[in-house]
Amino acid sequence: MTDASPLQASSGEDGASYIEQRTLGALAERMGIEMIEFTRERAVATMPVEGNTQPIMLLHGGAYVVLGETLGSMHANYVAPEGFVAVGVDINATHTSSATSGSVVGVCTPVHLGRSMTVHEIVVSDEQGRRCSTVRITNYYRPWQR
């Protein structure tokens, strides 16, 4: 028998408590990602452009992916079946615009929440509301073992 995953949501645990208890992780903290909404229906976070740019001062493409993976993986674990942990098996991003200042917001919504796999779409927009990147992450649920 397996113990509950450390990412397992407690019965009735709300999203804010879930994030506060587990944190977003060291990389997300280093990149300045802040969760602003976390429910069973969606997750929303912001990330500053400053400090996350490539040499030509555009938000680094990998930064969009880190934001997307943070949102998609945390949400997949929040809704995981008891005794399972979500692990990423695929991620891709299509960048359609470039953020150069301020912050971006990522809105993560589940596309598929299955018994063994989840798919989330994360739309990342700049402060003007322009879509900059669309990230899709697939997580596989595997049994949690200590």
Secondary structure, 3 states (H helix, E strand, C coil): CCCCCCCCCCCCCCHHHHHHHHCCCHHHHHCCCEEEEECCCCEEEEEECCCCECCCCCECHHHHHHHHHHHHHHHHHHCCCCCEEEEEEEEEEEECCCCCCCEEEEEEEEEEECCCEEEEEEEEECCCCCEEEEEEEEEEEEECCC
